[in-house]
């Protein structure tokens, strides 16, 4: 059913018994997350996923969704107020921050 495909070896012999490391070709973004190639992105994704799984084990799906929605709403309103205050202090006419 499934065919096992052997991946290329990442070490190549240079003829005298020493091996030079050869970088594997880049794969997709999912593989980059799984192999922690960018530690910050992987930590955010897996930390957020862990937090959601823990919240789902303690609360219902509707509660978790509603609290995440409230958090998003609070963040966007705070950003809008911050931009309006910054615009008033600097007396610029940047316009709407979400356009």
Number of C-alpha atoms within 10 A of each C-alpha: 3 4 5 6 6 6 7 9 10 12 13 12 10 9 7 6 7 10 12 11 11 10 9 11 7 8 8 7 9 10 11 15 18 12 10 13 12 11 12 10 13 17 13 12 14 13 12 12 12 12 12 16 13 11 14 15 10 11 11 10 12 10 13 16 13 11 11 13 12 12 12 12 12 12 12 13 12 12 14 15 13 13 16 19 12 12 14 11 9 9 10 10 9 9 10 9 11 7 4
